[in-house]
Amino acid sequence: MSVPDSSAMPGAAVGVTCAALPADLIELHPDAFTPGRVAASHMAQVPVTLAALPAGWLLLTPSTTARHFREWLASTARPFGLAARTGATVASVSGEITQ
């Protein structure tokens, strides 16, 4: 789904582009995966939806696999310096409020 102009959707902050691609085909460079972009894929055999927001990324997974996925992501990403961001809310990463 692609919404080129967010003004066509009352209340929309940004347009949304959605893609369903294997994780290794999603271009995550900030110039390509800009705020408003969304991609659906699988990570660690779990379906995920990744959304680029103004202040970061929002990674969604089904609640039935959320605990497993969080533990996998934390252990896998720790060597690369990724740390959990405590106190983050959808509003704070979407740019709707400032921290």
PLY file of the C-alpha trace (Angstrom):
ply
format ascii 1.0
element vertex 99
property float x
property float y
property float z
element edge 98
property int vertex1
property int vertex2
end_header
0.00 0.00 0.00
1.36 3.42 -0.82
-0.02 6.77 0.27
2.07 9.40 -1.52
0.48 12.43 0.12
-0.44 12.36 3.80
-2.76 15.35 3.32
-5.18 12.98 1.57
-5.70 11.21 4.89
-7.08 13.48 7.60
-5.03 13.19 10.78
-2.18 11.32 9.08
1.25 12.51 10.14
3.14 10.86 7.28
2.40 8.84 4.17
2.95 5.09 4.48
4.64 2.70 2.11
4.40 -0.99 2.97
6.46 -3.83 1.58
6.48 -7.56 2.34
10.06 -8.66 1.74
12.56 -11.08 3.21
14.55 -9.35 5.99
17.76 -9.53 3.98
16.14 -7.51 1.18
14.93 -4.58 3.26
17.15 -1.55 2.73
17.51 0.00 6.18
19.82 2.87 5.26
18.27 6.13 6.57
18.16 7.54 3.02
16.06 4.58 1.84
14.01 3.56 4.88
12.70 7.01 5.74
9.98 7.94 8.27
6.65 6.70 6.99
8.06 3.52 5.45
6.84 0.15 6.72
8.09 -3.35 5.92
6.71 -6.76 6.86
9.07 -9.70 7.11
10.32 -12.50 9.38
13.14 -12.45 11.92
14.11 -15.46 14.04
11.19 -17.32 12.42
8.78 -14.70 13.80
6.62 -12.39 11.65
7.55 -8.75 12.24
6.48 -5.34 11.03
9.12 -2.63 11.02
8.06 1.01 10.75
10.43 3.96 10.33
9.31 6.84 12.54
10.81 10.32 12.94
12.68 9.43 16.16
13.49 5.77 15.51
12.05 2.46 14.44
9.01 0.65 15.73
9.31 -3.13 15.58
6.05 -5.04 16.05
5.54 -8.77 16.49
2.55 -10.88 17.57
2.03 -10.90 21.33
2.30 -14.69 21.35
5.93 -14.48 20.24
6.92 -11.12 21.75
8.83 -12.47 24.74
10.81 -14.96 22.65
11.54 -12.32 20.03
12.66 -9.71 22.58
15.04 -12.20 24.23
16.43 -13.27 20.84
16.88 -9.68 19.67
18.55 -8.59 22.91
21.06 -11.45 22.89
21.77 -11.20 19.16
22.16 -7.41 19.08
24.09 -6.96 22.34
27.53 -7.47 20.68
26.67 -4.66 18.25
25.80 -2.17 20.99
22.02 -2.29 20.76
20.44 -1.66 24.13
16.80 -1.65 25.14
15.36 1.84 25.35
13.40 2.06 28.55
10.41 4.33 28.79
9.94 4.51 25.03
6.38 4.90 23.81
4.88 4.96 20.35
4.19 8.67 20.84
7.82 9.41 21.76
9.34 7.60 18.76
6.71 8.88 16.34
7.67 12.45 17.06
4.29 13.31 18.53
5.87 14.28 21.85
9.39 15.17 22.88
11.26 13.32 25.59
0 1
1 2
2 3
3 4
4 5
5 6
6 7
7 8
8 9
9 10
10 11
11 12
12 13
13 14
14 15
15 16
16 17
17 18
18 19
19 20
20 21
21 22
22 23
23 24
24 25
25 26
26 27
27 28
28 29
29 30
30 31
31 32
32 33
33 34
34 35
35 36
36 37
37 38
38 39
39 40
40 41
41 42
42 43
43 44
44 45
45 46
46 47
47 48
48 49
49 50
50 51
51 52
52 53
53 54
54 55
55 56
56 57
57 58
58 59
59 60
60 61
61 62
62 63
63 64
64 65
65 66
66 67
67 68
68 69
69 70
70 71
71 72
72 73
73 74
74 75
75 76
76 77
77 78
78 79
79 80
80 81
81 82
82 83
83 84
84 85
85 86
86 87
87 88
88 89
89 90
90 91
91 92
92 93
93 94
94 95
95 96
96 97
97 98
